[in-house]
């Protein structure tokens, strides 16, 4: 039911956008897109997911559940498949939890590991938004959007360092809910207690999202948005950040509306921006398709 609601919201948003924008121009733009640039964008997205899988492996190594990189790469692509392609009751994160648990990790530990991986991915996206604000030309962003980005950034960083510290509060272990929070904090501290490990993880998270931004950059140039990389660095991260909100399936609809609104700030025609966003969504699906092979050849399946 939950995923059906998300699908319905995504469909409603997309129908509204295609109704408000010249749909014929959108499809014409997609049909004329440069195939070599789209192929390069796909490679960037595949590389992005590979870097994210390596980051997850490092987290699991610190939590004393070492497996080869190939295991985590296959599992990550299977998770991406569930997130991007299959509207099932099992999300990509839940699938990864189940798979790690099936390979020996206690269920609670598998959950903590996925949660930490998600937090670090979000931190990388938040930091990329900081770069977006710093890189953006003066007065590019409306004041409301600028202050919202700054507020979200500060809140996320405070939450990050609070989670590193919470395990020291012994009174949290008295109650079930707060004990789970303390245990999560302890695992979080175990992964990031050394500055070198934290710097490496932050760097990998930034690289993951930067590669995703280059994916959008390649698609944008494929459809004729021939702006310098600086504009993409400024405009893309806020749109991707909005797709973190779990209100539509795989961010469809929200991403399109955000990219149209943001690229309108630099004079991009709405049909062109919508074409770029639709192609980006399709690119995410294509990049998840290796997960089909990994899923069909795996021992454990949950569907």
KEGU-573685 format. One record per residue (C-alpha): residue in three letters; x, y, z. Coordinates in steps of 0.5 Angstrom, whole numbers, plus 500, padded with zeros to 3 digits. Example, Ala and Ser with C-alpha at 12.3 -4.5 7.8 and 13.67 -1.06 7.14 Angstrom:
ALA525491516
SER527498514
This chain:
UNK500500500
UNK506505502
UNK509504495
UNK503505491
UNK501511495
UNK508513493
UNK507511486
UNK501515485
UNK504521488
UNK510521483
UNK505519477
UNK500525479
UNK506530480
UNK509528473
UNK502528470
UNK502536472
UNK509537470
UNK507535463
UNK501538463
UNK504545465
UNK510544460
UNK510543453
UNK510535453
UNK512535445
UNK518539446
UNK520535452
UNK520528447
UNK523532442
UNK529534446
UNK530527449
UNK530524442
UNK535529439
UNK540528445
UNK547526444
UNK548518445
UNK555519446
UNK554524452
UNK549520455
UNK553514455
UNK559518458
UNK553520463
UNK551512464
UNK559511466
UNK559516471
UNK553513475
UNK556506475
UNK562509477
UNK558513483
UNK555506485
UNK561503485
UNK564508490
UNK558508494
UNK559500495
UNK566501497
UNK564506502
UNK559501505
UNK565495505
UNK569500509
UNK564501514
UNK562493515
UNK570492515
UNK570497521
UNK564493524
UNK568486524
UNK564483518
UNK569483513
UNK567480506
UNK570481499
UNK569488495
UNK565483490
UNK560481495
UNK558489497
UNK558491490
UNK553486488
UNK549487494
UNK549494493
UNK547494485
UNK541489488
UNK539494493
UNK539500487
UNK535495483
UNK530495488
UNK530502490
UNK529504482
UNK526499479
UNK521494483
UNK515498487
UNK515492492
UNK514492499
UNK522491500
UNK526497499
UNK533497497
UNK536498504
UNK531492507
UNK534488502
UNK541489504
UNK540488511
UNK537481509
UNK542479505
UNK548481510
UNK544478515
UNK543472511
UNK551472510
UNK552472518
UNK551478521
UNK546479527
UNK540482524
UNK541488529
UNK548489527
UNK546489519
UNK541494521
UNK546499524
UNK551498518
UNK546500513
UNK543506517
UNK551508518
UNK552508511
UNK545512509
UNK548517514
UNK554518511
UNK551518504
UNK547524507
UNK553528510
UNK556527503
UNK550530500
UNK550536505
UNK557538504
UNK556538497
UNK550543498
UNK555547502
UNK560547496
UNK554549492
UNK552555496
UNK559557496
UNK560556488
UNK554559486
UNK554566483
UNK552572488
UNK544572488
UNK543566484
UNK539563489
UNK533566492
UNK534568500
UNK529563502
UNK532557499
UNK539559501
UNK537560508
UNK533553508
UNK540550505
UNK544553511
UNK539551516
UNK539544513
UNK546543513
UNK547546520
UNK542541523
UNK545535519
UNK552537522
UNK550538529
UNK546531528
UNK552528526
UNK557530531
UNK551529537
UNK551521534
UNK558521535
UNK558523542
UNK551520545
UNK554513546
UNK558516552
UNK551518556
UNK550512560
UNK543513562
UNK541512555
UNK542505556
UNK536504561
UNK530504556
UNK529500550
UNK528506545
UNK534510548
UNK538504548
UNK538503541
UNK540510540
UNK546509544
UNK548502541
UNK547506534
UNK552511537
UNK557506539
UNK557503532
UNK558510529
UNK564512534
UNK567505532
UNK567507525
UNK569514525
UNK573514531
UNK580515527
UNK580522523
UNK583518518
UNK577514517
UNK572519517
UNK576523512
UNK576517507
UNK569516508
UNK567523507
UNK571524501
UNK568517498
UNK561520500
UNK563527496
UNK566523490
UNK559519490
UNK555525489
UNK560529485
UNK560523480
UNK552523480
UNK553531479
UNK557529473
UNK552524470
UNK547530470
UNK552535467
UNK553530461
UNK545529460
UNK544536461
UNK550537455
UNK546532451
UNK540535451
UNK543542450
UNK544546456
UNK551548455
UNK552551461
UNK559551465
UNK560546470
UNK560551476
UNK552552474
UNK551544475
UNK555544481
UNK551550484
UNK544547482
UNK544540482
UNK545538489
UNK539542492
UNK535538487
UNK538531489
UNK537533496
UNK530534496
UNK529527493
UNK531524500
UNK524526502
UNK521519502
UNK514522499
UNK515519492
UNK517513488
UNK525513487
UNK524521487
UNK520521481
UNK516528480
UNK520531486
UNK526531482
UNK523534476
UNK520540479
UNK526541483
UNK530541477
UNK526545473
UNK525551478
UNK533551479
UNK535551472
UNK530556471
UNK534561475
UNK539561469
UNK534561464
UNK534554462
UNK527553458
UNK522548462
UNK521543457
UNK529542456
UNK530542464
UNK524537464
UNK527532459
UNK534532462
UNK531530469
UNK527525466
UNK533522462
UNK537522469
UNK531518472
UNK532513466
UNK539513467
UNK538511474
UNK534505472
UNK539503467
UNK545504472
UNK541499477
UNK540494471
UNK546490473
UNK543488479
UNK538484475
UNK544479474
UNK546479481
UNK540478484
UNK538472479
UNK545469480
UNK545470488
UNK543464493
UNK538468497
UNK532472494
UNK527476497
UNK521478493
